[in-house]
Amino acid sequence: MLKEFRAFIARGNVVDLAVGVVIGAAFGKIVTTVVEGVLMPPLGLVLGKVDFSSLFFVLDQTKNPASLKEAKDAGVPVIAYGQLLNDIISFLIVALAVFIIIKQVNRLKGPEPAAAAATKECPFCASAIPIKAKRCPQCTSQL
């Protein structure tokens, strides 16, 4: 069992996946910092000095807390949708960043060479047949 485990770990895909997860976690921290510290403050300023993370809807209309912290401290039931907005914007920014990176990497790699054809056309019946075929399976013509 130890040999099987060692063989499993030594396969290239597992190591590549581990590297991808580590780099992805580090990249996630960078993107989170950029979103929360650089992009959200100007966006909130443009939208009227709104801090999205503090947006909430009070479910118990008999109480009217002034802030989300005050509502949580008092135990007032609220729907805190502001953090959801922050997370959606963060996700969209991460998706855009990943898209741009993948697009640039693909551009640097260049076009992939065309794969060799696996079939050819029978000159007698025009059906697709394997390249190595000596006789057409459709019309039985000698090729």
Buried (B, 14 or more C-beta within 10 A) or exposed (E): EEEEEEEEEEEEEEEEEEEEEEEEEEBEEEBEEBBBEEBBEEEBEEEEEBEBBEBBEBEEEEBEBEEBEEBEEEEBEBEBEBBEBBEEBBEEBBEEBEEEEEEEEEEEEEEEEEEEEEEEEBEEEEEEBEEEEEEBEEEEEEE
